[in-house]
């Protein structure tokens, strides 16, 4: 799970390669999706950086 400050609308979903974008009431966006390797994670983080949106956290979450 990647948490960023600010809201991304649904048009960015394809750019984030199948990740689910969830806009929260507190003004943050969660990017969640299936397990990815370290190289793919770095690619996603570069995209967040390129958007100029502050990164809040990155957490590994086990499926229920």
N, C-alpha and C positions, 0 to 999 in steps of 0.2 A: 504494500500500500504506500503510495506517495501522496503526501499532503502538501498543497501549495496555497499561498495566500492569493485570494482573488477568485473570481468565477470564470471558468471557461465554458463557452456554450458548446452544444453538441456537434457543431461543424468541425471541431478539433479532434473528434473521436478517431477518425481515419488516420490523422497525423500521428496519433499515439498508438498506432498499430494494434487495434482491437481492445485496448484498455477501456474499462467502463469509467465514465466521468460522472461523478456525483457532486452536485453543488449543495453545500450545506448552508443552513441559515446563518451561520457565523461569518459568512463571506469567504469560506475556504472551499477548495475543490479537492476531492479525493480521486486518485487514479488507482483503480484496482484491476487485477486480471490474473490470468494463470501464471504459474511459476515461469520465471525467465532467468536466463543465465546472466553472468556478470557483465558480459559485453553488451547485451541488450539493455541491461539496467543503466549502464553508462550512456548508451544512446538516448534513452528516455530522459535522463538527467540533463543531457546536453540540450534537448529540445525545451525543457523547462527553462534552462538558462537563456536560450535564444529568444524565448518569449519575454524575458525580463521579469518573470514572476518570482517572488521570493519562495524558496523551498523551505517548508516548515519541518517535515520529517520524512523518513523512509523507514518502513517497518516490514519485516517478514511476518505474514499472518498465515497460520496453518488453517486449511479448510476445515469446516465443521464435520 
